[in-house]
């Protein structure tokens, strides 16, 4: 423990505790620590002298006055409750409130559901594209892989050309193509 006294050591001295011999030697030789102790003792003396001037309150009288005020408030409150809400009114008010809540929630749910039903638009069914069998697609892809599409169209006979035309025009007319 080197240097000046700590705050805890000053407090111990003011309360009457003894310092170790080394710290007591430091206090005797250090002007700064001696001045600090002197100023703290004067402040402590001034504060402790104030305690003697303050009279002790009469706690019994204080407790009785608080109890009287609380009891008078409770009496006033209970009479006011009896005046405004008597026993027959309480259950009736509870039933009325629950009925209003039930009717309000039911009405709100009904109106919300009606609004949703009116805004729902049903789309007409879309025509399905013609069904092509996998074997036909495989057969076409094998034949077309060697030549271009336009070369194949040029080589079609009249019956085949009519069949291709009917297949291409069926989605435009909104009908399905049948062989």
Protein Blocks (a to p, Z undefined) as FASTA:
>chain_A
ZZjddfklmmmmmnopacdfklmmmmmmpmklmmmmmmmmmmmmmmmmmmmmpccddfkl
mmmmmmmmmmmmmmmmmmmmmmmmcfklmmmmmmmmmmmmmmmmmmmmmmmmmmmmmmpc
cdddddddddddfklmmmmmmmmmmpcfklmmmmpcfklmmmmmmmmmmmmnopacdZZ
